[in-house]
Amino acid sequence: MDYLSSAQKSNINEIKQFAPYIKTDIEAVKHALSYSWSNGIVEGNVNYLKVIKRQM
């Protein structure tokens, strides 16, 4: 994971702070980048239902 070690050495503070969070769940990140499917449609529907619930 060369990109994570270089991210931790970055001059950009936000990237330095984000890199440890990526390392904590690196397996999920690897799977997210290697598979072509997504649950974006489901998440969109859940978000829509939460908006409706808040309006009630």
C-alpha positions in Angstrom: 0.0 0.0 0.0 2.4 2.6 -1.2 -0.3 5.2 -1.7 -1.4 5.0 1.9 2.1 5.5 3.2 2.7 8.4 0.8 -0.7 9.9 1.9 0.4 9.9 5.5 3.5 11.8 4.5 1.5 14.3 2.4 1.6 18.1 3.1 -2.2 18.2 2.8 -3.6 17.8 6.3 -6.9 16.4 5.3 -5.3 13.5 3.4 -3.0 12.8 6.4 -6.0 12.5 8.7 -8.0 10.4 6.2 -5.3 7.7 5.6 -5.6 6.0 9.0 -9.3 5.6 8.6 -8.7 3.8 5.3 -6.2 1.5 6.9 -8.7 0.4 9.6 -11.0 -1.2 7.1 -8.6 -1.9 4.2 -10.4 -5.1 3.2 -13.7 -3.2 2.5 -11.8 -0.6 0.5 -10.1 -3.4 -1.6 -13.4 -5.0 -2.3 -15.1 -1.7 -3.2 -12.4 -1.0 -5.8 -12.3 -4.5 -7.2 -16.0 -5.3 -7.8 -18.2 -3.7 -10.4 -21.5 -3.8 -8.5 -22.8 -1.1 -6.2 -25.6 -0.6 -3.7 -26.1 3.0 -4.7 -29.7 2.5 -5.8 -30.6 0.9 -2.5 -28.9 3.7 -0.6 -30.8 6.3 -2.7 -34.1 4.7 -1.8 -33.3 4.5 1.9 -32.3 8.2 1.8 -35.6 9.0 0.1 -37.6 7.2 2.7 -35.7 8.9 5.5 -36.6 12.3 4.0 -40.2 11.4 3.9 -40.1 10.1 7.5 -38.5 13.5 8.6 -41.3 15.4 6.9 -44.0 13.5 8.8 
